[in-house]
């Protein structure tokens, strides 16, 4: 385990009170754990926004499989980006709608391109990425 370093942080009292309420609602054990998680989330978001480094995550998509030729186009794009797709889980929500959760691992730049390609398919209702990194 990596060595922990202690440091002091000065914040307005009202901000600390709100932070402590958030910690309690979130079920986190203490401020240090909460702060570490927030720092990791910030670094992950920054890497994702800059398109730098290796990232991991999911892309959840919802679509009407009767719309246009969405199923075939979705399959084609997934084959084009097979090197970043770990696996895909497909769920039939009702007679017309499908949900897919695509697990991803690879360069932030390539995964951003994949999300853009999927999002541009006619018939995709939503495409929501959740991205993280190992920090």
Residue pairs with C-beta under 8 A, 6 or more apart in sequence:
11 19
19 31
19 34
20 31
22 34
23 30
23 31
23 34
26 34
28 34
28 37
39 135
40 132
40 133
40 135
41 132
43 133
43 135
44 55
44 131
44 132
44 133
44 135
45 131
47 53
47 55
47 108
47 133
48 55
48 108
48 112
48 131
48 133
50 108
51 107
51 108
51 109
51 112
52 108
52 109
53 107
53 108
53 133
54 105
54 106
54 107
54 108
54 133
54 134
55 104
55 105
55 106
55 107
55 108
55 111
55 131
55 132
55 133
56 104
56 105
56 131
56 132
56 133
56 134
57 103
57 104
57 111
57 129
57 130
57 131
57 132
58 101
58 102
58 103
58 104
58 129
58 130
59 101
59 102
59 104
59 114
59 115
59 118
59 127
59 128
59 129
59 130
60 99
60 100
60 101
60 102
60 126
60 127
60 128
60 130
61 74
61 99
61 100
61 102
61 118
61 124
61 125
61 126
61 127
61 128
62 93
62 97
62 98
62 99
62 124
62 125
62 126
63 70
63 74
63 97
63 98
63 100
63 121
63 123
63 124
63 125
64 70
64 96
64 97
64 98
64 123
64 125
65 71
65 96
65 97
65 98
66 96
67 122
67 123
68 122
68 123
69 123
70 121
70 122
70 123
70 124
73 121
73 122
73 123
74 100
74 118
74 121
74 124
77 114
77 117
77 118
77 121
78 85
78 88
78 102
80 117
81 110
81 113
81 114
81 117
83 106
83 110
84 104
84 105
84 106
84 107
84 110
84 111
84 114
85 102
85 103
85 104
85 114
86 103
86 104
86 105
87 102
87 103
88 100
88 101
88 102
88 103
89 100
89 101
89 102
89 103
90 98
90 99
90 100
91 98
91 99
91 100
91 101
92 98
93 99
97 125
102 118
104 111
104 114
104 131
108 131
111 129
111 131
115 127
115 129
118 124
118 127
119 127
